[in-house]
Amino acid sequence: MPRASGNDLCEVFGYAPDDRTDAARRQWKSQECPFVGGICVKHSHPQEGGDVIVYGSCSVLNRGRTGVDEVIICPQRLYANGYNSLKKCVYDAIGRQPAVFLADEYSALKRKSKLHSEYVVLLGHKSGKEVSVSNPGVIDLSLDWVMAFVRNSKLEVIMPCEV
């Protein structure tokens, strides 16, 4: 089947939509996110007991003024390679790359007293929970991610990050 030029799905469950390899078929059948695991969050919201359809759409091709670009359309896709995009945000914020831990990793290391002298804890999706900021009548919001930089057991910097 011919693909649309410049306006097309680029990734479905992490594979090209016309990829018919066994690996791609297994991924589609599982309906799991190849980047963070668990069932894909891109799905329909049926009314009155209808079937849920899991789309699996990760990125699309979009024709713009300067050519065709791949555009990520699912926030989970941003968490590929061990949350590498968030690690880049940490580097941009503090100018170096200390150890970075998800909430469960941090908790396990803390229990074992094996934390580094410098580290960042990521709080957000599948890592603790989103941090809420609330002042009744003034502000009520939830941050996608909060990155907490700790040095020598003291909180040095809090970095909010919206996806």
MORADA-V943812 format. One record per backbone hydrogen bond with DSSP energy under -0.5 kcal/mol. CO is the residue of the C=O (numbers start at 1). NH is the residue of the N-H. If there is no record, write none. Layout:
co:CO nh:NH
co:CO nh:NH
This chain:
co:4 nh:6
co:6 nh:63
co:8 nh:61
co:11 nh:58
co:11 nh:59
co:12 nh:15
co:15 nh:12
co:16 nh:19
co:18 nh:20
co:21 nh:25
co:22 nh:26
co:23 nh:27
co:24 nh:28
co:25 nh:29
co:26 nh:30
co:27 nh:31
co:27 nh:32
co:31 nh:40
co:33 nh:37
co:38 nh:33
co:41 nh:43
co:42 nh:55
co:42 nh:56
co:47 nh:50
co:52 nh:54
co:53 nh:44
co:53 nh:55
co:56 nh:13
co:56 nh:58
co:58 nh:73
co:58 nh:74
co:59 nh:10
co:59 nh:11
co:60 nh:71
co:61 nh:8
co:62 nh:64
co:62 nh:69
co:64 nh:67
co:67 nh:64
co:69 nh:62
co:71 nh:60
co:74 nh:77
co:74 nh:78
co:75 nh:78
co:76 nh:79
co:77 nh:80
co:78 nh:85
co:79 nh:83
co:80 nh:84
co:83 nh:86
co:83 nh:87
co:84 nh:88
co:85 nh:89
co:86 nh:90
co:87 nh:91
co:88 nh:92
co:89 nh:93
co:90 nh:94
co:91 nh:95
co:96 nh:98
co:99 nh:120
co:101 nh:122
co:102 nh:106
co:103 nh:107
co:104 nh:108
co:105 nh:109
co:106 nh:110
co:107 nh:111
co:108 nh:112
co:109 nh:114
co:110 nh:113
co:117 nh:152
co:118 nh:99
co:119 nh:150
co:120 nh:101
co:121 nh:123
co:121 nh:148
co:122 nh:103
co:122 nh:124
co:123 nh:146
co:124 nh:127
co:127 nh:124
co:127 nh:129
co:131 nh:143
co:133 nh:141
co:135 nh:138
co:135 nh:139
co:139 nh:135
co:141 nh:133
co:143 nh:131
co:145 nh:161
co:146 nh:123
co:146 nh:148
co:147 nh:149
co:147 nh:159
co:148 nh:121
co:148 nh:150
co:149 nh:156
co:149 nh:157
co:150 nh:119
co:151 nh:154
co:154 nh:151
co:154 nh:156
co:157 nh:149
co:157 nh:159
co:158 nh:160
co:159 nh:147
co:161 nh:145
